[in-house]
């Protein structure tokens, strides 16, 4: 992660962290959320499906994939949520079964799904059903901080659920969106280069979910999660599964033996986040004194340039922070005009 401060020597302001993408190789929690799952937190695969339209399940989104990432491996936690500026954030997930659903990269209308008592009012214009990404909500005394992959499922209202937002940014449980006749507003639809739209999806196909932080409520949720250091997400779909059959999408978890042996099959999160960090500059008789907050586990490199040309930045000072003691440097170069920036990288 790079941190950029474009400031004159006699100014004080904020360092805007211009990041490079950081890949988190697997979640710290992942679980198939299904009432009959007897091995929560250790199952090799998590499938997403619905009992609709032929039968009503406990929820419309009857089985879903719940997962969480420790984002402190990419960006420091503990800053105000407003300090995090998300350039991009995406999830990659890999299918664990062969040809159990057909690829649909479109957001199908809610009215194209039916229930046992209310048939669909519009047709689905393409083959298949999409896989949707949302956040995660918690209830019955559980929070994002206290819930784990082995926590109780909860009944009649499950303790964790796919969290969405309406058009005004108000949060809501999207588990029942077909029955309650509202649009789920997915944060991302899964896409893959391993199949053409309408084709059956093969084993170990990689799906990417590019999260849109500009959607109502989504950016605030993401920034709060980064400030807390843990990001919960859900994958769900309304594929019409039946007992021992039908359609479903199955995803490899971090507990799959193939992933444990060979790696690179569990869900991965890619983050590109800017930070607003307070950077103080004070003139002294011998130069310019600079100070900034630091976080243990990250290396801070102060750079300077006489202009903003990308190739003109030169290192002035580098420090691997072992704790949260502020960083400081006295620039005695004597130039009348200079810009500063900080490169921040996790310390190996």
C-alpha positions, 0 to 999 in steps of 0.5 A, a space after each residue: 500500500 502506498 500513501 501519498 501526501 502532496 503538500 508544500 513545505 510550509 503547509 499542514 494537511 492530510 496524506 492521502 494514501 494511494 494504495 496498490 492492490 493487496 490480495 488476502 489469500 483466504 478468509 479467516 471465517 467461512 461457513 455454509 449457512 444452512 440449517 442442516 449443516 452439521 459441520 459449521 466452519 469446517 465444511 469443504 464446500 458451501 452451496 447457494 440455492 433456494 427452494 423456490 418456486 416449488 416449495 417455501 424454505 425457511 428463507 428464500 435464500 435458503 443456503 448461502 455462503 458466509 465469509 469474513 476477511 481480516 483486513 488489517 493484513 492490507 490496511 491499518 484498522 482503528 482510523 475513523 471510517 471517513 479516513 478510508 477511500 476505497 478505490 476497488 474491492 473484489 472477491 474471487 470464489 471458485 466453484 466446487 462442483 461441475 455443471 450444477 448451474 448455468 452461467 448468468 451474469 445479469 441481475 434478474 428482476 425480482 418479479 421473475 422469481 415465483 413462490 408457491 402461492 405467487 407465480 412470477 409476473 415477468 419472464 426471465 429473459 436469459 438462461 440461468 440465475 445470477 450469484 449475488 454478493 451482499 454484506 452480512 447482518 447479525 442479530 439475536 445478540 450477535 454482532 460482526 465482532 462476536 459472530 464466528 464460523 461456528 456460532 449457533 445458526 439461530 431459529 426461527 430467525 437465523 443469527 447471520 443473514 445476507 444484508 442489503 440496502 434499499 435505494 435510500 441506503 437503509 439496511 435490510 435482510 434480503 433473505 425473503 426478497 422474493 416473498 416480500 416482493 422487493 429488489 435485493 440490490 446486489 453489491 456485485 454479480 458474479 462473472 467468470 471467463 470460464 463459461 459463456 452466458 447460458 452455459 453450464 459452469 464447470 468445476 473450479 471455475 473462477 468467479 469475480 465479484 467487483 463490489 460497487 462502493 458507490 451503491 447506497 449504504 455499501 460504501 459506509 458498510 465497507 469503511 466501517 468494516 475496514 475501521 474495525 479490521 474485519 469484513 463480512 460478506 455473503 454469496 447467495 443465489 435463488 437457484 431452484 434446488 430440490 432435495 438431492 437435486 435441482 440447481 445450486 452453485 457450490 463454492 470451495 471453502 478454506 477447509 477444502 482438502 485440495 485448497 489446504 494441499 495446493 492453495 489458491 482455491 479458497 475465496 480471495 479478497 483484493 483491496 485497493 484503499 486510500 487513507 487520509 492520514 494527518 501529516 503535520 509540517 512545521 518550519 524550523 531554523 534548520 529545516 522542515 519538521 514532519 510528523 505523522 501517525 504510524 501503525 505497528 506492522 507497517 513500514 513507512 517511507 517518506 518521499 519528496 519531490 519538487 513537482 508531482 511528476 511520478 518518476 521524480 519522487 526520492 526517498 528521505 526516510 524509512 521506518 518499520 514501525 513496531 508499535 503505534 508511535 508517531 513517525 517524525 523526520 527533519 528535512 534539512 535540504 533547504 529547498 523553497 518548495 517541496 511535495 511529500 508523500 508516504 509509502 506504507 507497506 505491511 512489514 514482512 
